[in-house]
Amino acid sequence: MREKILLIDGHSILNRAFYGLPDLTNSEGLHTNAIYGFLNILFKMLEEEKPDYLTVAFDLPAPTFRHEMYDAYKGTRKPMPSELREQVPVMKDVLKAMGIAIISKEGYEADDLLGTVAKRSEAKGMDVTVLSGDRDLLQLATDHICIRIPKTKGGKTTIEDYFAKDVQEKYQLSPLQIIELKALMGDTADNIPGLPGVGEKTATKLLLEYKNVENAYAHVEEIKPNKAKNAFLEHYDLAVLSKKLATINIDSPVEYDWEEARIHDLFTEEAYEFFKELEFKNFLSRFEHGGAEQKIAINVTAVTDWTEAEKLMEEASQKPELGLELLEEKDRVLGLGLAWEDGEETATFAVLPQGFITESYLLEKAQELCQSLGEISSLNIKSMLKYMDLQQHTSMFDAGLAAYLLNPLKSEYTYDDIAKEYLGEMLPAKEDLLGKLSYEKAAAEQEEALAKSICYMAYAALKSREPLLKALEETGMKTLFMDMEMPLLFTLSDMEKEGIRVNAEELKEYGQRLQVRIEELEKLIWEQAGEEFNINSPKQLGVILFEKLQMPGGKKTKTGYSTAADVLDKLAPEHKIVTDILEYRQLTKLKSTYADGLANYIDAGGRIHSTFNQTITATGRISSTEPNLQNIPIRTELGRLLRKVFIPKEGFVFLDADYSQIELRVLAHMSGDEKLIQAYREAQDIHRMTASQVFHIPFEEVTPLQRRNAKAVNFGIVYGISSFGLSQDLSITRKEAAQYIENYFETYPKIKGFLDGLVEHAKEEGYVTTMFGRRRPVPELKSSNFMQRSFGERVAMNSPIQGTAADIIKVAMIRVHKRLKEENLKSRLILQVHDELLIETAKEEIQEVSKILEEEMKGAAALSVSLEIDMHTGNNWYEAK
């Protein structure tokens, strides 16, 4: 049986992966998308090919013979993006760690080396597969050399296979004639000029008749069409040059040892550490023994005996410092993890529910330990608070929350990531231990692996406390963590437990009213279209609007015409069918997401318990999920009416307070702009005053439209809006929008300097900060992509303002929640929606609660302008707002 060798064009596949995948970075800020994509393709190829030998060829940065020829003809090549360039040496290190042979040679491109090794391997009696995105390599195809070329179509990557017969079938030419084809038609991707005006069809026809470039030139007077004939006469030197550029050197002097290329175990301990460093969790399950697991001196003990558990809990209660993790999933307690220092080692235990060790027993013991005098560290204290009634005390430490503050751009904060970043230790991740199993399934099928996972959680929580606190101290965020984020955790937990009452019947009726209107709109739309079609299908809708009804502005994409909201918004004023379609979309969204969706979350007591997340947004804003109650529509009356279904319990009303223009007030304070500060101190209508200044008209003569435009400018500035964005918002020309912005900055000169200063700081330091010291990294500013850098500039301008506003309301929430409890009131804080707090208030406590809200919300921060709030009561959320 013939042995098989797989040869890979390193730069070509890295390049394809880089442009084919969205930008990825690890926690150190290293771009990783090209490496990730390369490995994905590599593993796929290994599974399909099952080769005996493997080699990856890379170009060297030094100019090669062919580069020099091309550069002499047409200047320098387009430089490689910095985000890709930084990944090349890392990719090579990863391949070396996996024991994969790498070849490169100064003066020779990768395809020269691939061609040489491919031909030598074929001569040794091997089957050869060459993987590359470069079609030049098709010239190497034979009966035993297969060229595999990845191709992306419709977002999916497929691989085309070419033996000699496949090349002949596809191009009507032999593999060696591919050189001639490239010489005539050129290849911009490979910097091969070719003959001007000669395309693939003409080039193929010429080669079928004349076989090669030289013979075609010998018969130049016979060549048709005249365009091709003239190209030959005027630019034959280019065809000769192009042929040299396209010809792969199959006899390059590269040293090659097949035994060094023989595949052994690729999943080495060294490779495992690289994969962890790069945060490629999906690949870790390929490592049989969890890589570096054996390196960590952790005593893992699973406890399922009640007597043993009792002794353990007694011992734990005496420890001065404890790592404690309550593992729960889908409202089931699956285990309790404990860790403490035991001499030079760390003892870890996983107490699992079994026999007399019930879920309620574990909850009871966890609560007792949390109330002991020792220091308690956990990865997610709020998940424990769901089952316990704990008062905050300073000895509790949430490692996940600390890790979030130090890097708010990550999507999750797992024990293995925390251990790697703050302990320098490689712990097996959940995926290593459990594969794709959920914790609940692992409890039934992989008890030992689950016990390890729980122990590692407790271990990481215990050991990371000091390094995390040190990092918070060094970044100036320790106070923010201790005085804001940790207390807020308890506030949010109480809000989740309280939930909000929903009138289920009213919600059902609201859904029915929506359905009636949806059906009316459906018929209206079909009548105007002259046929029935699926309104929810963008493809069908695009055909109706832009082909059948011949509306202007149709943008055709690969999947059909764009029917995005911005496209339809422009058409709506002139076409009633488009207005109806926009209303139809809005109502179907309201029905599916809210009228139907919310009903699934109502508990037996008639309340919905949303989850409030502290570690999701990069700016520090709190988010709400399952369900998202912060996204209840407010822009339309029908959307606002949804708030009527949220009602207080008997004997209570809703008291709603929200900050007035908090972000603009924060901007005034942080920029120190005297005019803006003065306007707020004089309690002027800020938008009317801005209109007066920007449009150079007396304050009392400002029209409602001018005020609306000024409002858009005011809030747009906070979000780093561009002239293009403002022109879209206000339906004015870009030039007019640019003038508005220029006038704004002339009116408030310090704001421009402040915003520019934020961008400069972010460029120099890599982050911006809020008034309270919260950091927001801005890696986008280092991107070689203009759009990414522009986004980074907007982030740098907005994050300190939005983040400060988020910090202020967090302080208010903590203080309001604390006072309601301390003053033994029945009223409770139940909801936060960005700048708004909702209190379920006992009717007899309205005056006291109003006073608390007034004092604590206004006093949450000392700004150079006052914080103002709007406050209302109501028998439902709609009335209160």
N, C-alpha and C positions, 0 to 999 in steps of 0.2 A: 504493500500500500504506500502511495506517495506521501511524503511529509508535506506539511503546509506552512508557509510563512506569510505573516501579515505585516505590510509596510504602510506606515502612516505619514502623510505630509503634515508635519506639526503646525506650521504657521497657517496653512490653508484651513485646517479644521478648527484651529483656535479662532481664526478670523470669522469663519462661518458661525461659530457658537457665539462670539461676541456680538455680532449684528443680529443674530436670530433670537437672543434671549434678552429679557428686560434686565436693567442694571441691578446687580446684586453686590452687596458689600458685607464683610463680616464685621464683628464688633470693633475691630481695630481700624476700620475704614478702608481695608483693602478690597478693591474690586475683584469679584470672583466669578462673574457670569461666564466668561470664556472658558475658565478652568472647569466649571461645573458642566457646561455643555460638552466640552471635549471628553470628559470622563463618561458622560452619558452615552455618547456615540461609541467610545472605546468599549464599554461594557456590552453594548448591544452587538458590536462587531465580534467580540470574543465569544459571545453566546451563539451567534450565527455561524461563525467560521470555525471555531474550535481549533485554532492554529497551534502548531508545535513551537513556532518561533515568532517573535514580535520585535519590531524596531520602529522608532519614530525619528524622522529626519527633520532637522531645522536648518533654515538659512542662517548664516552668520551675518552680523551687522555690517561687516566689511564689504565694500563694493565688489561685485563679481564681474567677470568678463561680459556677461550679457547686460548687466546693469550699466556698465561703462558705455557700451555701445548705444544703449537706449538714451542714457543721459546726455551723451554727446549730441544725439539727434534732437532731443526735446526736453532739455532742462532737467530739473530734479523731480523725483517721485513725490507723491503725496505722503506726508509723514504719517506714521502709525499713531492713532489716538493714544494719549498718555494712559487712559484707563485700560487699554489693551496692552500697551507696552509693559506696564508694571506687572502684568500677569504672566508674561513669557518666562522670566527666570523662576517664578514660583511653580509654573507648570513643569518645567524641567526638573526641579527639585522633587516634586511629587512623583514624577515618572521614575527618577533614580531611587526614591524611597520604596517604590513598588518593584524594583529590580528590573525595570524595562530598559532595554538598550537604546541609547540615543546616538545618532551620528550627525556630524556636521563637518564641513571642511572649508577653510578660507579659499575663496576664489571659485567656489562651486555652489550653485543653488541646490535647494532640497530635492528638486525633481531630477537633477543630474545624479545625485546620490541614490535616489529611489530607482532610477532607471538602471544604474550600474548594478545595484544589489539585486534588483528584480531579474535581470538577465543572467547574472552569475548563479542565482538560486535556481532559475529554470534549467541552466546547464548542469546543475547538480542533480536534476531529476525531481525537483520540488514543484508543487502547485503554489502559485504566487497570487496574493491579493494585494492591490495597492489602493489605499483609501485617500482620496483627495478631491477638492472642489475644482481643481484645475484641469480643464479638458485637454490641455496640451499633452497630458499623460496618456491619452487614448492612443498615441503613436506607439506605446509599449505593448498594447494588447496582442495576445497570441492565443493559441488553444489552451495554454497553461498559465497565462498571466491575465488575471481579471482586474480591470479597473473599476472601482466602485465609487460612484459620485453621488454625494448627498444632494437632494433637491427638495426645496420647500415650496409647497403649493397649498393654498387655503389654510395656512397656519400649521400644516402637518409636514413632517420631514419623511421623505421616502428615499430609498437608495437605488440608483440605476446601476445595473451591472453590464459591463462591456467586455466580452471576449472579442477576438478578431471578427467573428461572424456577426456579432451584434453591431460593431462599428460599421461594417459593410452594409448591414441592413438599414441602419439609421441614417448614415451619411452617403450611401452609394459609393463610398471610397474605402480603400484599404487603410489599415492603421497608419502606415507610413505616409499616406497622402494627407493625413490630418496636418502634418507639417506644412505641406503645400497650401492647404486650405487656409491655415492661419496666416501664411505669408501673403496671400491675396486679399483676404477679407479683414485681416487684423484682429486684435482682441484688446479692447480698452482695459479690461480687468487685469491683463498681463502686460500692459504697456507695449503691445505690439502694434505698430502703426498701420501695416497693410497698405493696399493701394487705395487712394481716395476714390470714393464713389463706387467701389466694388463690394457688393454684398454677398451673403452666403449662396444665394441662388445662382448668381452669375459665376462666382468662383467655382462652385461645384460643376456647373456646365462646362467651363473651360478645362477643368481637370479630367472630366470624363472623356474629353476630346484629346487633350494634349498631355495628360499624365502628370506633368510637373511644371514648375515656374519657368525653368530654362527653355523647355521645349515650346511652351506657349509664346515666350518672347521670340523664339526663332521663327514662329509663324505669326508674328504680330500684325502683319498686313491683312491676315485672314480673319482676325478676331472681330467678333460682333458681340454686343453693340459697339458703336463708335466711342461711347463713353469709356468702356473698358479698354478699348484699343488705345485711346489717348492717354489713359491712366498709365498703361504700360510704357508708352513712348516717353512720357514726361517724368514718370516716377519709378522706373524699373529698379533704380538703386534702393528704393524703399522696400520693394518686394524681396530683393536679395538680403537686405538687412533683416527684414521681418522673418525670413526663413532661418537665418542664423539664430535670431532670438527665440524662435519656436522650436528649434531642434534640441532635443535633450541629449546630453553627453552620456552615453551608456558605457563609457570606458574611463570614468574618472578614477584618479588614483586614491580611492578611499580604502583604508584598512578595515577589514570586516571579518569578524569571528562569529560563525554561526552558533557555537556553543555558548558564547556570551549572550546571544539573543534568545536562547532556549527559554521557554516560559516555565517558571517554577511557581511557588506560592506568591501571588502578587499582593496579598493582603497581610503585609508585614506589620510588626508593631510600630515601626517608624512611619509607615504609610497611615496607620490608624491615627497617630498623633497629628499628622498633617490634615487629615480629613476632619478631625475635631477642631483644629485651629481654624480651618476654613469654614467650619460650621455646616458641613455637608452631612446632615443627620440621616438623610435618605440612604446614604451609602454605607453607614456604619454596620447595618445588619449583615453585610457581606463578610464581615470579620468574624471568624468562627469563635474566637475566645474573648471577644470584647477588648481586643488590643491591649491597652496598658492596665487592664483591671488588676492583674496580679501585682502590679507595682505598689498599690495603695495598701498600707498596713491598717486595715479596718477589720475589727472582729464583728462579723455579722451573725446575729443570733435571732432565730424565729421562735417566738413564744406562743404556745397554744394551750398550755396547761394553766388552769386558774390559780393554783397554789403558787406556781412559779411567777405568774403575773403579779400576784399580791406582794410577794417579796420584792419584785422588781420595782413596783410602784412606791413601796416604802423607801427603798434605796434611792430612787430618783428624787423623792421629795426632800431628801437631805442634801442634794447636790447644789453647790452655789451657782452653777451655770448649766443650762440644759438646752439641747437641741430637741425640739418637739414638733412632730408633724402629724396632723390628723388627715389621713387620706380618705377623701369622700368623692363619690361620683354618682350622679343621678339620685341624690338624697339617700345614698347608702354609705355607711361607714365601713371601709374595707380594711382598716388597720391603723395602728398608732405607732409612730416611729419615735424612738428616744435615742439620744446620744449624749455622752458625757466623757470628760477626760478621765482616763484610768491609768495613772502613771505616765509613761511615755507614749502610750497608745490611746486610741479613742474607742470606747465601747459603744456599740450600736445595737439596738434591739427593735424588732418589729413584732408588736403584739397583735395577733390576728384573731378575729372573731371566730370562736369555735367552742362548742359545749357551753360551759358556764361563763366563758368570756363573750358576753353579748355586745351588740352595738351600743346599748345604753350604758353598759359597764364601762366601755372605752370612753364614752362621752363624759361620764361622771369623773373618771380618773383624770382625763385631760383637763377638765375644769379645775379639779383640785390642784393639779400641778401648776396650772396657770395662776392660781391664787396663792401659791406658796411664795416664799421670800426670795427664791432664786431668780437668776436672770433667764428669761425664756426667749429663745430665738426660733423663728419659724420662717418658712418661705412664703406663706400666705395666711396671715393671721385671720383675715376676713372670712376665709372659708371655714375656719373653726368657729368664728363668732356666730355663724348661722345657727349653730346648735347649742351655744352657751350664752350665759348671761354674765359677761365679764365687764368690770369697770376698768378703764384704762389705767395702767400704772407704768412708770418710766422704765421698768426693767424688761418690758416686752419689746422685742426687736423684730421687724419684718424685713428679712434679707431681700426678698423679691422687690419690695418697694424701694429699698436703698439702691439696688442694682438699676432699677428704672430711672431714678433721679440721675444716676451717673451716666446712663446712656439711654435716653428716652426714645431712640429711633428703632429699637429692637421690637419684634412682635411678641416675644415671650421671654421669660426669665427663669430658665430651668436650672435644676440643681447642678447638672454637669457643666453648663455654661458658667455659672457662678463659681464653681470649683476651679475651672480652667482659668478664668480671668482674675480671680482674687486670691486663689490658693496656689496657682501654678500646678494643679493636680488634674490628671485625666481620669474622671470617673465614667464608667459605662453609662451611656444615656438610656432613657426609657426604651428607645428603639432597639438598642443593643440587647437589652434584657428581655423585652416582651415582644419584639417585632412590631406587628401592626395590631396586636391585641389591645383592647381597651383595658383599663384597670379592673373593671367589673368582670370581664371575661377571664383576665389573668388570675383573679381570685379563685375562679372555678377550675382553671386549667394549668396554671403555672404558679403555684403558691410559693415555691422557693424563689423564683425570679422576682415575684411581687415583693416578697420580704426584703430582698436585696435593694430593690428600688426604694422602698420606704426607708430603709436604713440609710441609704445614700442621701436622701432628702434631709433627714435629721442631722446627718454628719455635716453636710454642706452648710446648713443653717447655723449650726453651732460654730464651726471653724471659720466661717466667713465674717462673723460679727465684727471682730476687731479690724481686719483689713478694710471692710466696707466703711466702718466709722472713720477710719483714718483717711480713706479716699474722699469721704464727704467733707471732712475737716479741711483737707488740702484744696478742695474745689470751692470752699466757702458755702457748702450746702448743708452742713450739719444742723444748723438752727432751723432751716427750712424743713428738714426731715423730722427733727424732734418736736418742733412746735407747731408744724402745720400738717405734714403728711401723716404722721402717726396718729395724732388725735382725730384727724378727719376719717381715718379708717373705722373708728368706733362710731362716728356720726353716721357714716354711710351704711354701716351694718344695721344700725337702729332704723334707718329709713327703709332699708330693704325688708326688714321684719314687719314694719308697720304696713307698707304697701299703700295702695290707693283704691278706694271703693268705686265700683263701676255698676251703673244701672244696666243690667244685662238686657232687660226688655227694651229699654231705650236704644241700646246699641243695635239690637236686632231690627227695630223699626227704622233706625238710621240707615242700615244696610238695605232694607227693603225699598226705602225712598230713593236711595242711590240706584238700585237695580231698575226701578221704573224709569228714571231719567236716562240711564245707560241704554235701555231698550228703545226709548224715544229717539235718542241721538243716533243709534245704529240705523234705524229706519230712515231718518233724515239724511244721513251720510250716503246710504245706498241709493236713495232717490236722486240726490244730486250727482252721484257718480254714474247713474244709469244702469247699475248692476250690483249684485251682492258679491262681497269679497270679505276676506278676513282682515278687519281693520287693525288687528294686533300684529299682522305680518308686515314688517317694513318693506319687504320685497314687493308684495302685492300692492301696498299703499303707494309706493314709488311709481309703479307702472300706471296706476289710476291717475295720480296727480300730474306726472311729468310726460307721460306718453298719451294717455287717453284725453285728459283735460288740457294738455299742452301748457302747463304753468311754467313760468320762467324760473331760472335759478336752480335747475336740477343738477345736482353734483353726483355723477355716476362713480361708484366705487366697484371693487371686484365683486361684491355681493349684491349690487343693485344700486338704486338711487338712495342718497342719504335722506332720511325723514326725521333727523334729530330735531330737538326742540328749537334750536337757534334757526334752522332752515325754515321750519313751519311758522315761527314767530314773525318772520319777515313777510310771509305770504298772507298771514291771517287778516290784516286790515283790508285786503282787496278781495278775499275769497271766503265766503261764508262757510263752505265745506271744511276749510282748514280750521276756522274758529271752532266748528263743531267737533272736529277730530281732536283738537287740543283739549276741549272740555271732556270729551269721551275718555281720553287718556288719563286725565286728572281724576275722574270719577272711578274708573276701573282700578286705579292705584289706591284710591281711598277705600274702596270696597274690599279689595283683596288683602291689603296690608293692615288696615285698621278695623273696618266693620267685621270682616271675617276673621282676620288674624288675631285681634285682641281677645275675641271670645274664647280662644284656646288657652288663654293665660289666667282666666278668672278662677280663683280657688273656691273651695266649699263655703268660705265666709263671704264670698262676693267681692274679693279684693284681688288686685293684680300686684305682684311683687317683682318689680324690675330689678336688674342687677346694675349697680353703679360701679364703673371701672375707674380706677385711679392710674393704671399703668398702660393705657392705650394711646392717648394722644401725645404728640411730641411737645405741644405747647403747655401742657399741664391741665388742660380742660378735662373735666369729668365727662365720661360718656355713659350712655345707658343702653343696655341690651336685654333681650329676652323678657319683655319687648322693649323697643326703643321708645321711651316716653318723651324724649327730648326733641323728637322729630315730628310731633303732632303738627299738621299744617296750620299756618296762621295767615297766609297771604290772601286766601280767598274766604269769603263768608261761609261757603259750604264746608271748607276745611275747618274753620274756626268752630262751626256748629258741633263738630265732633267732641269738643271740650264739654258739651252739655251732659255727656254720658258719665263724666267723672263727678262723683258726688260725695259729700262728707257723710259720716255716720250720723245717726239720730242725735239731736241735741247739739250738733256742731255745725259750723259754717267753714267755708274756705276763706282764708286771708292770704292774699297774694301780694307780694312786694317785688318790684324789679328796679334795678338801677337805671337811672336816666343817663343815657349817652356815656356810659362808663369808659368806653375805650377812647373817646374823644377827650374826656377829662384826664385820663391817664396820659394821653399824648400831650396835652397842655402842660401837665406837671413835668413829665420826663424831658420834654424839649425845652422847657423854661421860656416859651414864647410869651412875651409880656402882653401882646394884643389879645391872644386867645385866653390867657389867664384873666385879663381885665374883663373881657366879655362875659366870662362865667361868673366872675365876682359881682358884676352888675346885673346878673340874672337875665341877660338879654336872650332873645331867641337866636341861638347860635347859627342856625341855618340862614335865617333872614339877614343876620349881620354879615355872614360870609358872602351871601349874594350881593349885599350892598357894596362890600369891599371889592369883590372879584369883578362885578359888572359895572362898578363905578357909578352907582345910582344912590340917591338918598334912601335911608333905611325904610321910611314910611311908603316909598313908591315901589318897593319890591313886589313883584307879582307872584301868585302861587306857583307858576311854572318856574320862575327864576329861583324861588326858594327850594323847589324840588330838585332842580339841577345842582344847586349849591349843596344840598344834602348829599347828593350822589358824589360830589367832589369830596366833601368832608369825610364820608365813610370810605370812599375809594382811596384817599390818601393813606388812611390807616392800613389798608391792605396792599399798599404799594402799586396801585392801579396805573396802567400805562395809558397813553393817549388813545391807543387802539381800543383798550377795554372800556374806557370812559365814552368814546365815540359810539361804541356798540350799546352801552347802557342808556345813553341819552338820545340815540338816533340822530347824532350830529356828525359833521365831518371830523376827520382825524385832526385837521388843522385847528378847527374850533376847540376841540377837546384839549389839544396841546396848549392853546392860548389860555383856556380856563385854568389848567394846572400851573402854567407860568404865573398867571395873575394871583393864584392862591399862594404860591411860594413868595411872591412879592409882598403879599398882604401879611403873611406869617413867616418872616425870613428865617427865624430860628428853627422852624420845623424842617426845612430843607437841609440845613446843616446837621440837625440831629439824625435824620434818616440816612443821609450820606455817611455820617459817622458810624452808624450801626453796621452798614455794609462794609466799611473799611475795617472795623473791629473784627467782623466775622471773617474777612479775608486774612487778616493777620493772625488771629487767635483760633479760628476754626469754629467759633461759637458766639452766640449772643446771650445776654442775661436779662432777667426781669428785675424789677425793683427789689424783689425779695431774694435775688441771687440764684434763681432757677436758671440752669443752662439749657440752651437748645443748640446742639451742633448743627452746622450748615455745610455738610460735605459737598453739596451741589455746586458751591462756588468754585471748586477746583476742577469741575468737569470741563472737557474740551468741547462739549456740546453747548451751543449758544442758548438754546431753549432751557436746558438744565441750569445754566448759570443765571439766566434771567429769573427763573423760578427761585433760585437760591437768594437772589437779591430781594425778592418780595418776601421770602421767609425771614431774612435778616431784619427787614423793616417792620414786619408785622408781629413776629413772635414775642419780642419784648413787651409790646403793647397788649396783645391778646393774652399773653402769659401772665402779665401783671394783673389784668382784669380778672383772670381765672383765679389767681392767688388771692385777690381781695375777697372774692365771693366765698372762697374756701375758709378764709378767716371768719367771715360773717357767719357761715354755716356752723362752724365749730362753736362760736360764742352763743349763737341763738339756741342751738341744741343744748348746750351746757346750762344756760339760764332757765330754759323750760323745765329741765330736770331739777336743778338746784332750788327753784322756787315752787317745786311740787305742783306744777300745773298739769292739767290733763291734755293740753294741746301738744301736738307733735309736728315736727318738720317732716314732711313726707316726700317732697319732690324738689329737685333743683333743675332748672332748664337754663343753663349758661348764666344769664344775668338776673334770673328770676327765682324766688323762693316761694314755695307753697306750704302753708301751715294749715293742718286740720285743727280748727280752733273751737274750743268749747264756747258756747254762746256767752256764758257769763265771764269769759276770760278775754273777750275781744279787746278791751281797753288795755289790759296788761300786756297782751301779746303784741299789740300794735306798738306799744312803747318799747318793748324789747327789740322788735324789728327796726324801729326808727333809730334807736341808740346803737345797736350792734352793726347794722348795715352801714350807717353813716360813719361810724367810728372805726371801721375795719382797717382803714389806712389813713395816714396823715399826708394829704396832698396839698399842693398850693392852691387848689380849687376844691370846693366842697363836693362831697359825694351826695347825690340827691336820689331819692327813691319815689316811685309811684306806688300807692298802696290802695287795694280795694277788697271788699268782702263780697261774697256771693253764695248762693245755695248750690252752685255747681262751678266748675272751673271756668266756664264760659263767662258767667256773670262776674266772677272775681277778677278776671283778666280785663 
